[in-house]
Amino acid sequence: MNIIVCVKRVPDSETRIKISEDGVSIDPAGVKFVLNPYDEFAIEEALVLKERAGAGTVAVMTLGGEEAKETLRTALAMGADTAVLLKGAPSPDGLGTAEKLADAISGREYDLILFGKQGIDDDNLQVPAMVAELLGLPCATVVVDLQIDGERVRAKREVEGGHEVAEFDLPGVISAQKGLNEPRYASLKGIMMAKKKPLEEVEVGDAAARVEIKELMPPAERAVGEILGEGPAAVPELVRRLREEAKAL
């Protein structure tokens, strides 16, 4: 089974973000960038599917600059066979990024395309479905269980209040949700081998941007809490505030 996993380089969720002087981007100084955590589930699932099939390849692909090689090497250390760096800037709206990925994928051999369900930086949850639409492929997003029997795919996905099952024939697109599997750690041997695995670089140019970022700003600081009293004596005032000021009652 030949699988392509599309990944993204994102700021670590524990990084303290600062806004650049231009007001429309984050200051990269001191920011630790990592492989998008949801993409780890996609990579793990690809490796498991390849192992079950007994043959095939797992290729990881990303759109970004020279610094994105580090992210690809992380995926290679986990066990992916090859990597492809599409050299260009991603789009803030997702569609431009999806177009670059779809163009690059269309000329390659694959049975399945895997994504993490979303990037933890913009949380748009757009690109997997967009790539599927551009390639004319069936797609199941937010998948927590995946079964493949021959050419038939059965994907269990999270929906509001429960789950639903989608079925389709390969090739197709899947986006992985937490719970699909438990991603493996890269071993020392894997890290060393990753340095020797093929990493293809393709100049694709910057993705088209249909959305313009006008301004970035930090979230407003929370108002200082106020203690209204203690015990039952505080209830009347609390109810009054909820009714008259918060308009919650």
N, C-alpha and C positions, 0 to 999 in steps of 0.2 A: 504494500500500500504506500503510495506516494502522497505525503502530506505537506502542505505549506502552512506555517504558523506566522501570522503577522503580529509583531510586537511593537512596544512603544517605550521610549526612554522618558521617565517622569521623575519629578523631585520626590525624594523620600518623604513619606507621610509625617515623619517626625522632624523634618527640617523647618526651621523658622524662616518664613518667606518675607523678603523685603522687596518693595517696589523700586524699580530703577528710576533714575532722575527724569527719564523721558515720560514717566507716568503711564505708560501703556505696556510695560513688560516687567518681568521680575528680575531682580538683580541676581545673576548667577554666582556671584562671589560667595564662597562659603556654603553653597547649596550642594548637597549630596544627591546625585542622580542615580536611579536604580531601574532595573527591569520592572515594568508595571506589574504589581502583584497578581492581578487577574490573569495576566498572560502566562504566569507560571502554571496555572491550572491547564491552560491550553497546551503548553509545551509538554507537560506530564501526560496528558491524554494522548497526544500525538505519539509519544514514545511508547506508551502502553499498547496502542493500536498497532504500531509497527512490530512490537515484540510478539503480539498475538498472531499477526499475519505471517511472521517468520521471514519477511522480506520487505523491501521498500526503502524509502528515504524520508527523513524529516528535515525540511529546509525552513529556516527562520528568515523573515524579511522585515525590514523597517525603512521608513522614510525619515531622513535626518542628515545631519552634518557628520564630519569626521569623528566627533565625540561619541556618536551612536555606535561605533565599533565596540566600545566597552560593553554596551548592552547586548550586542550580538554574541560577543565572546562568553558572556554569562550563560546565554541559551545554549551555546555550543558545549560549554562545560557541563551542563545538565545532561547532555547526550545527543543533541541535534547533530545532524551530519554535515550540513552546509549552511552558509549564511549569505544573504544578499543585502547590501546597503544601497538603497536608492538615494543618491545624493541630491538633496534639495530640502527646502524648508516646508514643513507641514502647514496646512491651512487651519486657521482658528475655527472655521465652521464645519470641518469634517469632510464635506463633499469633495473639496479639492484633494485632500489626502486620499480619499477613497478612489478618486479617478486615477491618481498616480499608481496606487497599489493594483487596481484592476488592470490597468494597461500593462504593468509588469508581469502580472500573473497570467494574463491571457495567452502569452506565448510559451508558457511552460506546461510540463506534464504534471497533472495532479489528480488525485481522487477526492481529496477533502481539503478544505481551507478552514483553519481554526483561528479564533481570536479570543482574547479575554473579553468579558462582557462589556467593559468600559475602561477608559483610562482614569486613574484616580486624580489626575490634575484638572481636567475640564469636566469630567463626569457626563459627557454628552450622550454616550451610548448610541452612537449613530453609525460609525464606520462599518461594522460588520454587515449590517443590513444593506447599506449603500453599495458595498462591494458586491454583495450577492445580486442586487438589482442590476448593477452595471454589467455583470457577467451573465445575467439571465439564469441564475442558479437558485434552487430552493434554499431556505435559510431557517434555522431555529436558533433563537437567542435565549440567553439566561438559562443555559442547560445545566441540569444537576445530575443527569444520568444519561449515558450514551451507549447504545447497543448497535452493532453493525453485523448483519448476517448476510454474507455475500455482497450484493449491491444494495441491500435494503438497510436504511438508517431508521432507528427508532430513538427519538430524543425526548426525554422528559424535561420540561421547562417550568420554571416558576412563573406563576401569574398571581394577580391579586386574590388572596384568600385560598390559594391552593396550587394545584399543578395541572398541566395539560400535556398530552403526548402528541408529538408531531412525527409523521412518517413520510419518508421520501426516498428516492433512489439516488445513488451517487452519480455524478459529483454534486457536492453541496457545501454549504457554509454553516459552521457552528460557532457560537460564542459561549465561552465557559463561565459558569458561575462558581463561587465558593461552594464546596461540598461535592463537586464532581469527582474529586480525587484528593490525594495528599501529595503535593509536589515534592519530588526528591531533592536532596541537597547535592550540590556539585562536589564530587570527591576530589582529592588532591590529584589523582590520576586524570580525572576528567578535566580539571583546570589546566594541567600540563598539555593534554592532548588537544585542547581547544586552540592552543597557539598554532597548531599545525593543520587544523582543518580549513578547508577552502572558505574564503570570504570574498565574494564577488562584489565589485563596486560598479554601479551603473549611474551615469549622470542623467538625471531626469528633470532637473530644474525645479524651481519653486512651485508649489501647488497654488492653483488659482484661489484667491480669497474673495468670497462674496460677502463676508462679514468683516467690518472694520472695528477694531477695539479703540474706543474713544478715550477711555480712562480706566485705570485700575485704582482701587482704594481699599484700605483695610476695613474689616467690619467694625461697626460702631462699638465702642466700649459699653459693656453692660452697666446699667444704672445701679447705684449702690442700693443694697437691700435695706428694708426698713422693718424693724420689729414692732408690731402693733400691740403687743401685750403678751400675757401668758395665760394658758389654759382657757376655760370657757369664757372668761371675761373678754378675751380678744375677738370672739366670734362676731358680735354685732358690728364692730368696726370693720372687720374683714369682709363681711357680707356687704356692707355699705360701699366699701371701696370697689369690690368686684362688680356691683350693680351700677354705681354712678361714675366711676373713673375708668375701669377696665371694660365696662359694658359686656361682661362675660355672663351675666345673669339676666 
